[in-house]
Structure formats: C-alpha cells, structure tokens
Amino acid sequence: MLAFWPVVTMILFILLPAHRALIWSVLGAYLVLPVGTSFEIPVVPSLDKTVISNLSILLCCFLFVREKWLGALKDPAVVALAATFVLSPFFTAFFNPEPLIYADRIIPGMTMYDALAQAAVNAITLIPFVAAYGLINNDERRWQVIIILVTAALAYSVLMLIEVRLSPQLHRMVYGFFPHSFGQQMRAGGFRPVVFLGHGLLVAIFCAMAAAAAVARWREARGRQRTRASLIALYFGVLLVLCKSVGATILAAVFVPFVAFLRARRVAMIAAAACIMMLLYPAIRSAGLVPTVTISQLTGSFSADRQGSLGVRLINEEQLLQRAAAKPIFGWGSWGRNRIYSPEDGKDLSTTDGAWIITLGTWGWVGYLSMFGLLCLGCGRLLRHRKARESISFVSSALWILLTLNLLDSIPNASVRPMTWLLAGACLIAGRLSYKHTVDRISQSAPGTSTI
C-alpha cells in the first residue's frame, strides 16, 4: 500500500481538479495507509505514510498543477517561520553534542546528520500546508474541504461501527499487526474504534471534526438537503459518543454549537482566540494559570479511570516542563533526550502524549513557536486586523473551527497530522484574503487616503 500510494495520488491529480485531488490524497492517505511501518533507506528519512503521501503530493503538484500553487513562498511571515522550522534542528544539534548516560542506558548526542534528517522531515511536513495555501484559495474550494471531509467520514463510519461492535481488528486483518496497545482501546465495557489511524483518540477527534463539518453543511443547506444534513450531523454526534473519548466529546460539545448558531464573524474570532491560547499554552501552563485541579475534578465526574489517567498525564507534563526548562531555547533534541530516566537503572519514566510538550522538550521554544506559529498564523492575522472580520465568509469560519478542534486536541494528544497542516494552509490564505479584501474595499471607497 505504501509503495502503491504515489500511483493513487497521481490518478487523483489526473482525474480531479487539483484542489480536490489534494484534499482526497491527504485525507485518503491518513485514513487508509498503515500506521507504524515504513521503508528504511540509508540517508533518507523513514518513508512512512506521511512522508510518502506528502512527497507524492509534491511530485504531482510539479507535474500537473499549472496555477501558482507556491504562493506561500511569497508570504514573508510564512517564509520566516518555515525557514526557522526547517533550520532549527541544526542549532539543536549544535547545542546537544554530549551523550546522556543513565546507568546502563546511553543516549547518543545529536549530530549534524541527525539535524539534516530532521530538517528534511520538517520540510516534507510543510508540503500540505504550502499546497493548501496555493490551491484552496477561495470559498468554493474551501467548501470542498467540508464536503469531502463529511463524505470520507461517512464511508469511514462503517469501519468504525464494525470495530465498535467486534473490537479493533481491521488494521491487524489488513496489514498483519496492531499498531498500539490493545488495552488502551477498551473503554466502558466496549471498544474504541481504531481502524487505520493507530489509536482510538485520533478516530474520536476526526469524528468530532466531521460532526462540526456536517453542522456547517446543515447551516448552509436548504430544503430537503437541510433535513439530510441534520440527520448526518446527528449521526456523527452519536458516533462520537461511541468513540468513548471524553476530550473529543467535550471539544465538540463546546465548539460545534458555535458553528450552528453564531455569525461567521464571531465564530472566527472565537477560533482565533482559542488558537492563540494554544500557541501560548506552554507559557500559560508554566505560569500555573491552567486550572488542572478543576479539570481533573470535572474529568472525574465522567469517569474515575479517566481522572486517574489524566492525573498521570498532568504529573508527567509538570516533570517534562521542568526538563524542558533546562534547555528552553533549542530543546534537548531527538533520540528521546527530552524524556526523564531513572538514574539507578536507566528506566524510562516519562509518558509523552501531547504534541506541545513533545515539541517543546525536543526542539525548544524556537521549534515550538515556528511549528505552531505556522499552524496558528491565519488566526493571529484575524486578531491583528480586526477590520477584516467584516468580510469573513461562513465557510472560512467553519474551517477555523475544524483547525481549532484539531489543535486543542494536540494539548492532551499527539494529533497534529497532514490534515492539520492542510487546514492551516487553507485558513491562512482565507485570513490573508479577507484582510486584503477589506483594505482594497476601503481604498476604493476613499481614494487617495492612507488605509494603513
């Protein structure tokens, strides 16, 4: 499947318009390809589902896309953050050459070869972001993201329901192995669906995003289509409950009503504020401003087991924050150097779940701000240029909510995936066009006057 996927991507770009081919190729690879396996070739990054999918998209964009899809490279903020994201591993390697020794465990120091490999991975990671910036550049194409997400989720829901009933077996049946701990997929006397995503938590947040997209379709639909859209949204709500994930359910319960009932302007501002909070989350957490005790108590009202699991996460995050504070600028580097080990026997004592703490500890504030800065840049521009709120379309605000759900889920989970980068690219160009449209409108209404 991994070897054949470039052919699938090429067929998509031949048969479909480039923006639809991009969405289907990103989403299809994420939903179908195997987890935890890759081709290992010397001097080349591990060719897993993400790398193969992204490189396939890059090749097809160069071969088949005639329009200007590299517009992101003309955006100074994008170029600056992307360059920092790609090049920061070299600085991390420079400041982490020493091996770490814990009893019998020896963790090697970073080398320039490690930095080069990580820089290549980071550059490949940005491909859906850059392609979405260039191709998903108007409201009609942004609606295609919503429609394709709902369509794919409806098809995927059949597999999800099979695993809810029979236990997560499809990855083992199709690919020959189960990619994670089976015990973690057992909840409330039943099972979480995993399908081909690797963990039930990833399936749950995907379902929450599909529910938000379905509600967006319901709001804009009319007549019989509105009735059908409401049934689809209700179906995803029930499916989300069956996923047995408290975090994804709470996020959907909070943000989906915004899509259903608020104006686009307010929805976009709420999403922008939440994304900026995500960008600053490590500083907020370090300052003790996150009510961890209250969150733990609320979680306990749902499940004592979930409260215990959350407590373990919070304790680990506090310890990892202290570890990250020892090298805050460029981090500790790869090879698990950001983790905590027992000095007596070298046992790994850390549990790293959230994408934010993994990124912060591994690559420091420079790596963290460049990565999440790119993901949140569109929302930041909305808050900076408030006049742009007048021209925000509803579909743009809906996409910002989808991105917000994904980014907030990355606080407890490592859920930043190619779909996250695609949404961020589409949201970024939406924010830039909204601002440009407003400035142009003001300029036309008052010629000869300065608008900035």
LUMPA-757993 format. One line per 3 residues: their letters; for each residue x, y, z of C-alpha. Coordinates in steps of 0.2 Angstrom, whole numbers, plus 5000, padded with zeros to 4 digits. Example, Ala and Ser with C-alpha at 12.3 -4.5 7.8 and 13.67 -1.06 7.14 Angstrom:
<pts>
AS) 5062,4978,5039  5068,4995,5036
</pts>
This chain:
<pts>
MLA) 5000,5000,5000  5014,5012,5004  5023,5008,4988
FWP) 5007,5010,4978  5001,5026,4985  5011,5038,4974
VVT) 5001,5029,4959  4985,5033,4968  4989,5051,4971
MIL) 4994,5053,4953  4977,5046,4947  4968,5058,4958
FIL) 4978,5073,4951  4974,5067,4933  4955,5064,4936
LPA) 4951,5078,4948  4954,5097,4949  4970,5100,4959
HRA) 4962,5106,4975  4950,5091,4976  4964,5079,4972
LIW) 4975,5087,4986  4961,5085,4999  4957,5067,4994
SVL) 4976,5062,4994  4979,5070,5011  4964,5063,5019
GAY) 4964,5046,5010  4982,5043,5015  4978,5047,5033
LVL) 4963,5036,5034  4969,5021,5024  4988,5018,5025
PVG) 4996,5008,5038  5002,5015,5055  5019,5011,5062
TSF) 5028,5004,5047  5039,5012,5034  5053,5009,5021
EIP) 5070,5012,5029  5083,5018,5016  5100,5024,5021
VVP) 5102,5043,5021  5084,5045,5018  5070,5049,5031
SLD) 5059,5035,5035  5046,5033,5021  5030,5031,5032
KTV) 5013,5035,5027  5015,5054,5030  5032,5056,5021
ISN) 5026,5045,5006  5009,5054,5004  5017,5072,5006
LSI) 5031,5068,4993  5018,5061,4981  5008,5077,4983
LLC) 5024,5087,4979  5028,5077,4964  5010,5079,4957
CFL) 5009,5097,4960  5025,5100,4950  5019,5088,4936
FVR) 5000,5093,4935  4997,5109,4943  4998,5124,4931
EKW) 4992,5138,4943  5003,5146,4955  5002,5134,4970
LGA) 5018,5141,4978  5011,5157,4984  5015,5154,5002
LKD) 5033,5157,4997  5029,5175,4994  5022,5177,5011
PAV) 5036,5185,5022  5029,5178,5038  5027,5160,5031
VAL) 5044,5161,5024  5052,5166,5040  5043,5154,5051
AAT) 5045,5139,5039  5064,5143,5037  5065,5143,5056
FVL) 5055,5127,5057  5067,5118,5045  5083,5125,5051
SPF) 5081,5125,5070  5086,5106,5071  5104,5112,5066
FTA) 5105,5123,5081  5098,5110,5092  5111,5098,5087
FFN) 5125,5111,5089  5120,5113,5107  5117,5094,5111
PEP) 5133,5085,5106  5135,5076,5123  5128,5059,5126
LIY) 5117,5056,5141  5121,5042,5152  5109,5034,5165
ADR) 5115,5018,5172  5117,5006,5158  5107,5017,5146
IIP) 5117,5028,5134  5108,5041,5124  5119,5047,5110
GMT) 5122,5066,5107  5115,5074,5091  5125,5075,5076
MYD) 5123,5086,5060  5117,5071,5051  5103,5070,5064
ALA) 5099,5088,5061  5099,5086,5042  5087,5071,5043
QAA) 5075,5081,5054  5076,5096,5043  5071,5085,5028
VNA) 5056,5078,5038  5051,5096,5043  5052,5102,5025
ITL) 5041,5087,5020  5029,5090,5034  5025,5108,5026
IPF) 5020,5101,5009  5001,5100,5013  5002,5117,5021
VAA) 5010,5125,5006  4999,5116,4993  4983,5121,5003
YGL) 4989,5139,5003  4991,5139,4984  4976,5128,4979
INN) 4962,5130,4992  4961,5149,4989  4943,5153,4988
DER) 4926,5149,4996  4921,5137,4983  4936,5127,4986
RWQ) 4935,5129,5005  4918,5121,5004  4926,5106,4995
VII) 4936,5103,5011  4920,5102,5021  4911,5091,5008
ILV) 4925,5079,5006  4928,5078,5025  4910,5073,5028
TAA) 4909,5061,5013  4925,5052,5019  4919,5052,5037
LAY) 4903,5044,5032  4912,5030,5022  4924,5028,5037
SVL) 4910,5027,5049  4905,5009,5043  4923,5003,5048
MLI) 4921,5012,5064  4905,5004,5068  4912,4987,5064
EVR) 4926,4989,5077  4914,4996,5090  4905,4980,5089
LSP) 4919,4967,5086  4934,4976,5093  4948,4985,5084
QLH) 4954,4971,5072  4954,4979,5054  4972,4985,5055
RMV) 4978,4968,5060  4967,4959,5047  4973,4970,5033
YGF) 4991,4974,5037  4995,4960,5049  4998,4969,5065
FPH) 4990,4980,5078  5000,4997,5079  4996,5001,5098
SFG) 4992,4995,5115  4975,4985,5113  4971,4988,5131
QQM) 4970,5007,5128  4956,5004,5116  4945,4995,5129
RAG) 4933,5008,5137  4916,5007,5146  4913,4989,5144
GFR) 4916,4990,5125  4929,4996,5112  4936,5012,5104
PVV) 4937,5011,5085  4954,5012,5079  4953,5007,5060
FLG) 4969,5013,5052  4973,5028,5062  4983,5020,5076
HGL) 4973,5025,5091  4955,5027,5096  4959,5045,5102
LVA) 4963,5050,5084  4947,5042,5077  4937,5052,5090
IFC) 4944,5069,5086  4942,5065,5067  4924,5061,5071
AMA) 4922,5077,5081  4929,5087,5066  4917,5078,5054
AAA) 4902,5082,5066  4907,5101,5065  4909,5100,5046
AVA) 4892,5092,5045  4884,5105,5056  4892,5118,5044
RWR) 4883,5109,5029  4867,5109,5039  4868,5128,5042
EAR) 4870,5132,5024  4859,5119,5016  4841,5122,5011
GRQ) 4825,5111,5009  4827,5093,5008  4846,5095,5009
RTR) 4845,5103,5026  4835,5089,5033  4848,5076,5026
ASL) 4862,5087,5033  4854,5087,5050  4852,5068,5051
IAL) 4871,5067,5046  4876,5079,5059  4866,5069,5072
YFG) 4873,5053,5066  4891,5059,5069  4886,5065,5086
VLL) 4880,5048,5091  4896,5040,5083  4907,5052,5093
VLC) 4899,5046,5109  4903,5028,5103  4921,5033,5101
KSV) 4922,5034,5120  4934,5049,5121  4929,5062,5134
GAT) 4941,5075,5127  4935,5075,5109  4917,5074,5115
ILA) 4919,5090,5126  4928,5099,5112  4914,5095,5100
AVF) 4901,5100,5113  4909,5117,5116  4913,5122,5098
VPF) 4900,5114,5087  4886,5125,5094  4896,5140,5088
VAF) 4896,5134,5070  4877,5130,5072  4871,5147,5079
LRA) 4884,5161,5079  4888,5173,5065  4904,5169,5054
RRV) 4912,5184,5062  4910,5178,5080  4914,5160,5076
AMI) 4931,5166,5068  4935,5177,5082  4932,5163,5095
AAA) 4943,5151,5084  4956,5163,5083  4957,5167,5101
ACI) 4957,5148,5105  4972,5145,5093  4982,5159,5100
MML) 4979,5152,5118  4986,5135,5110  5001,5145,5104
LYP) 5005,5152,5121  4999,5136,5131  5016,5131,5137
AIR) 5019,5148,5145  5002,5148,5152  5004,5131,5159
SAG) 5022,5135,5166  5014,5150,5175  5001,5139,5184
LVP) 4987,5148,5175  4979,5132,5169  4966,5125,5182
TVT) 4972,5107,5182  4964,5103,5198  4947,5109,5191
ISQ) 4950,5100,5175  4954,5084,5184  4938,5085,5195
LTG) 4927,5088,5180  4935,5073,5172  4932,5063,5187
SFS) 4913,5067,5186  4913,5057,5169  4925,5043,5174
ADR) 4936,5039,5189  4948,5029,5177  4949,5044,5166
QGS) 4953,5055,5181  4967,5044,5185  4974,5043,5168
LGV) 4973,5062,5167  4982,5064,5183  4996,5053,5177
RLI) 4997,5065,5161  4997,5081,5172  5011,5074,5183
NEE) 5022,5069,5168  5019,5086,5160  5025,5095,5175
QLL) 5041,5085,5176  5044,5087,5157  5041,5105,5158
QRA) 5055,5106,5171  5066,5095,5160  5062,5107,5145
AAK) 5066,5122,5156  5084,5116,5157  5086,5119,5138
PIF) 5072,5131,5134  5078,5139,5118  5083,5124,5106
GWG) 5077,5109,5117  5086,5093,5120  5085,5085,5103
SWG) 5080,5068,5097  5083,5050,5102  5072,5053,5117
RNR) 5084,5065,5125  5069,5076,5131  5062,5062,5142
IYS) 5066,5058,5160  5075,5042,5165  5079,5033,5182
PED) 5097,5037,5187  5098,5020,5195  5093,5008,5181
GKD) 5090,5019,5166  5071,5015,5165  5061,5027,5155
LST) 5049,5036,5167  5041,5048,5155  5024,5047,5146
TDG) 5023,5060,5132  5006,5062,5125  5003,5080,5120
AWI) 5011,5087,5104  5015,5103,5113  5026,5095,5126
ITL) 5035,5084,5114  5039,5098,5103  5044,5110,5117
GTW) 5055,5097,5125  5063,5091,5109  5066,5107,5099
GWV) 5063,5121,5112  5054,5137,5111  5061,5140,5094
GYL) 5055,5124,5086  5038,5125,5096  5034,5143,5090
SMF) 5039,5140,5072  5029,5125,5071  5013,5131,5080
GLL) 5016,5148,5074  5013,5142,5056  4998,5132,5061
CLG) 4990,5147,5070  4996,5161,5059  4980,5163,5050
CGR) 4970,5165,5066  4983,5178,5073  4981,5188,5057
LLR) 4962,5189,5061  4965,5196,5078  4978,5208,5072
HRK) 4967,5215,5058  4950,5217,5066  4943,5226,5051
ARE) 4945,5210,5041  4931,5202,5052  4918,5211,5041
SIS) 4922,5201,5026  4924,5184,5034  4914,5170,5025
FVS) 4905,5157,5035  4915,5143,5027  4931,5151,5032
SAL) 4925,5152,5050  4920,5134,5049  4937,5129,5043
WIL) 4945,5139,5058  4934,5129,5070  4940,5112,5062
LTL) 4958,5118,5064  4954,5124,5082  4947,5107,5087
NLL) 4962,5098,5080  4975,5110,5088  4966,5110,5105
DSI) 4966,5091,5105  4985,5091,5102  4986,5098,5120
PNA) 4982,5080,5128  4987,5070,5112  4999,5070,5098
SVR) 4986,5073,5085  4995,5085,5073  4993,5077,5056
PMT) 4994,5081,5037  4976,5086,5038  4980,5098,5052
WLL) 4993,5106,5040  4981,5107,5026  4968,5115,5036
AGA) 4981,5128,5042  4986,5132,5025  4968,5135,5019
CLI) 4964,5145,5034  4980,5156,5032  4975,5161,5014
AGR) 4957,5164,5020  4963,5176,5033  4975,5185,5021
LSY) 4962,5186,5008  4949,5193,5020  4961,5206,5026
KHT) 4967,5211,5008  4948,5212,5003  4944,5224,5017
VDR) 4959,5235,5013  4955,5235,4995  4937,5240,4998
ISQ) 4942,5254,5010  4954,5261,4997  4941,5261,4983
SAP) 4929,5270,4994  4941,5283,4999  4954,5285,4985
GTS) 4969,5295,4989  4968,5291,5008  4980,5280,5018
TI) 4972,5264,5025  4987,5258,5035
</pts>
